[in-house]
Amino acid sequence: MDLNSASTVVLQVLTQATSQDTAVLKPAEEQLKQWETQPGFYSVLLNIFTNHTLDINVRWLAVLYFKHGIDRYWRRVAPHALSEEEKTTLRAGLITNFNEPINQIATQIAVLIAKVARLDCPRQWPELIPTLIESVKVQDDLRQHRALLTFYHVTKTLASKRLAADRKLFYDLASGIYNFACSLWNHHTDTFLQQVSSGNEAVILSSLERTLLSLKVLRKLTVNGFVEPHKNMEVMGFLHGIFERLKQFLECSRSIGTDNVCRDRLEKTIILFTKVLLDFLDQHPFSFTPLIQRSLEFSVSYVFTEVGEGVTFERFIVQCMNLIKMIVKNYAYKPSKNFEDSSPETLEAHKIKMAFFTYPTLTEICRRLVSHYFLLTEEELTMWEEDPEGFTVEETGGDSWKYSLRPCTEVLFIDIFHEYNQTLTPVLLEMMQTLQGPTNVEDMNALLIKDAVYNAVGLAAYELFDSVDFDQWFKNQLLPELQVIHNRYKPLRRRVIWLIGQWISVKFKSDLRPMLYEAICNLLQDQDLVVLFLNCASPVDDFEFRTDQFLPYLETMFTLLFQLLQQVTECDTKMHVLHVLSCVIERVNMQIRPYVGCLVQYLPLLWKQSEEHNMLRCAILTTLIHLVQGLGADSKNLYPFLLPVIQLSTDVSQPPHVYLLEDGLELWLVTLENSPCITPELLRVFQNMSPLLELSSENLRTCFKIINGYIFLSSTEFLQTYAVGLCQSFCELLKEITTEGQVQVLKVVENALKVNPILGPQMFQPILPYVFKGIIEGERYPVVMSTYLGVMGRVLLQNTSFFSSLLNEMAHKFNQEMDQLLGNMIEMWVDRMDNITQPERRKLSALALLSLLPSDNSVIQDKFCGIINISVEGLHDVMTEDPETGTYKDCMLMSHLEEPKVTEDEEPPTEQDKRKKMLALKDPVHMVSLQQFIYEKLKAQQEMLGEQGFQSLMETVDTEIVTQLQEFLQGF
């Protein structure tokens, strides 16, 4: 592409590409796409975006196309890669002028230079860093800023590379420029501090911007540029100097207004100082050891004493608390139980920590956290009063959670209390003692202090286990407080129920639960206490929960929770209420049936309203899972709503499946398990399965369970409709799936053969040769071989004619005689019998091989010894001796009269459990006595061969085996 002639054309097309008219825009974009691979195109783009007289939008677009071109075509190995000659020209052009007047374009240019540097610096672009260093020294403010901006983006990009060779190059770079970077930062910092008093906001802001950029460069060099940074005096000098600089910048905040751009930039710079310390501590904990004392002194003084008054701000306090927390929790600073096993570095750090965290210091931190930082603010109380639901959502989640002061203080309290619980437990107990009895509702400060202390006791529940008699405290103090109905007491009632929720799984006597349920029912009637639902799950979702204690409150609790679900508006709130409802339904199971009518009617509306909220839909799916389990066969009445929900959630062509698939599959499965009969609509949902099997995801196990569910529910209709497609999917899966996956596939086939011995083998005919071949070749994985033999045992025992046709087919494939192949199969079966561990399959193998008798086939007679060996092994597996009569009985035989007793702790049987029971009653494994079957087969063989011939055959069997056989067959 000729630069002179092309520039005008490219400029024209770029101008068209900025148009709002799609008729102009689309052809222009197509043309630019074609030019992407043309030699010279990026040189033209460089000329355009560095020409400051052109339209800003056109220049912006030229920069973006250039940046995308680096990603696609800069690497040597890329298709249509740029030539080395053009890249050399482009690199030179990019760093010729640092004078871009538009901030956004300057940032994009800096980023694209960094992208090139990632690929080419320093080998192909050795002049980049020296050029940047020279450019940041110039007196021209604009050029200096743009060079510094580029310097930062280049350093940031090079620091992010992880290959060993790249790390070595960055270490070399860092050691070479660190002294300059420090000098640069100190220069801009001193300049800013001198200019603060001038009052000239533009000058201050410009100077502060350079200070911030140079500090960003230093952060990357300090954290990522040295293997052992504590050995570098310049690095440690910079880090030690941060604390003094922080004090200077915090003092500057007094003279800079609270609501302007300078203030915002100043706070960002202060936060960046703390990020340097936090990153360094995270990456180099032992190099940080000399900084532990100073960091703790600085952070504690500004956060927990009067030093910070008037200069600190919330984000800074959060960062200081994070610094304390990281030092307290750092595993590198924790000695082993046996001190002698700890490294000297660990012991040194631990010693510094212990020297700092004295009793007075810990006590002061604990008291200040509780009495100052835990106090609800006026703003929080107002929000609580005006919008309790919004307050709850704000307090318990959101993207800003980890940067918010309240959760940060709570996490710091938990970590410090855990680390120094022996010191701090008496302090907290003393604070509790001062708050016994009721609090005057007119004394708002006393109410807030009590709320803060209760918060601390809840957070430290596990640490206080042995120190607090919670049962007595609940009865004498907390329960009466829940009964105070004054409006000012609402926040405290909320805190009390939260506190109980924290303790209930730690230490709470079962006998007290009815009193708690009573209190919860009363509180749920106060809709302003919407936060309650977050905690009332705990009494229901606890391992000591007793259904009999809860049932008297079930109707009231469920009704009130349902009303709450209808009234709340926040998505998060609805999710939490649904979680509690799900817990209740799961706990009481079938006893929920009289009360769920209202919920069943409301959920379709909620599902429709939540179309844009996939996480809420997940919560609805979870509720439906428990609802179906609770309703059992009656869940069929939900199908008009339930089946479309399952259809959408498990359709991989629908975008929501990304969020809904796992819960949707679980709902599909429990729906099948509880379905009393197949319906056309339920059968139709299976159309979603084929794409799911192609995904081969972690949900495959659930998919197999669903397929089995259909087989147990209605094998004939299901197999006739879907077996062909399912068989194709299975054949594909078996080529690439894991051993465990193969077993799951074959278990489905095995179940189909068990449920439908006639149709099953026909429908899964393409898979059976694969199984036969696996047996003949002696599959090496025992669990797979066991499943192969289970499948073949079903065919052989329950569909003899199909087995004969399969044997004939395989004989042709192996180019062997049928008898010879049968002999090989029996021999392998006998040899690998030990691979089968399940008693049912072992008995099945004995029955299947015995079904070959009586026979005058010489091959079968030749394997007679092996068949008898397996049969006697089977007898040992299944026969139990009746102590009264001294006779043996097949323990696997099942009777219609046997109804399993369900204890109170056990789930009642699902419809699928009942179907499996009925199937077992028809299964030869549970219907045929192995003892009798052996006797009948041997008798028939004796009649076929005559006494002498039969005796000759029996003589091939080991005498010990014959003796055991005779013992089992006594009485026949």
Beta strands, then each sheet from edge to edge (+ up, - down):
strand 1: 879-881
strand 2: 888-890
sheet 1: 1+ 2-
end
